[in-house]
Amino acid sequence: MAAAIRSSSRAEHGIGRCSVFSATCRRSDSTRPGLGLLLLQYLAKTEPHVAIGAIGLNPATAPIYKALGYRVGELQHYVRVNHAHQSLELATVTPRTSPPSVTGTPLTARRLTRDDEFDAIRLTSPGSPRKTAEYFRTRYARHPIYAYTVIALLDAGTPVGLMAARTAEHAGRRALRVVDLVGAGEMIARTGTVVEMLLEELDAEYADAYNIGIDGDAFERAGFWRIDPDGPDIVPDHFEPFERRNIRLWFSWKGPQTEVLFKGDADQDRPNRVRWPSS
């Protein structure tokens, strides 16, 4: 099965101006070779788009994607620890003692819950795929299962960015998963205070984010550091069911050179165990 996940609405950017992420799964009893490739080629041919990609691909398929003209790489994994927790149960990380080197005034935050709050924000993400407040409302605020927190990042009261995050839980402990951000690298470097506020409010052990396209220095200045997937630090990605190990997320992309990708852009942040929210 192949599914297309559009990153921007056609109403905003015109027919064919959307970016498409492919999500392909295969039945266990399917024996046809090359089925995934056929589905990908069909999707690229029939779905109007300016860019197409995937997150979570098998690295063994990288040569195929490269032969088709895709760029292939790995999302970087970043973590920021809640130092109010004396010990971590979900993750294993080496303590960092040096404080983040933040430049500029820290940003403040406002939760977005009402439609008129989203309507009032006129932001478009730099790079590709293009994302707007309407995209965040549709993708995150209106998700039927996950309860995402969608935040407008403010500089002197003016919206300069958007953040989408949710908590994941295991054995009574919480992690804050930052799954999407809109804003320039300089702005992301100033989100440390907002992330710290969410960690304390939600009593989460840590916050983490997967990204490619934003300089790692911006995350470091916000109090995050990069996880070496082959190193001693372990920051789990799978919570349904919980697996205490590092997960590498590989991506493919064909389109504008300035791709800025987060885990939430494709199908990697999806429910594997459906628990419908209580009414």
Secondary structure, 3 states (H helix, E strand, C coil): CEEEEECCCHHHHCCCCCEEEEEECCCCCCCCCCHHHHHHHHHHHHCCCCEEEEECCCHHHHHHHHHCCCEEEECEEEEEECCCCCCCCCCECCCCCCCCCCCCCCCEEEECCCHHHHHCCCCECCCECCCEHHHHHHHHHCCCCCCCEEEEEEECCEEEEEEEEEEEEECCEEEEEEEEEECCHHHHCCCHHHHHHHHHHHCCCEEEEEEECCCHHHHHHCCCEECCCCCCCECCCCECCECCCCCCCEEEEECCCCECEEHHHCCCCCCCCCCCCCC
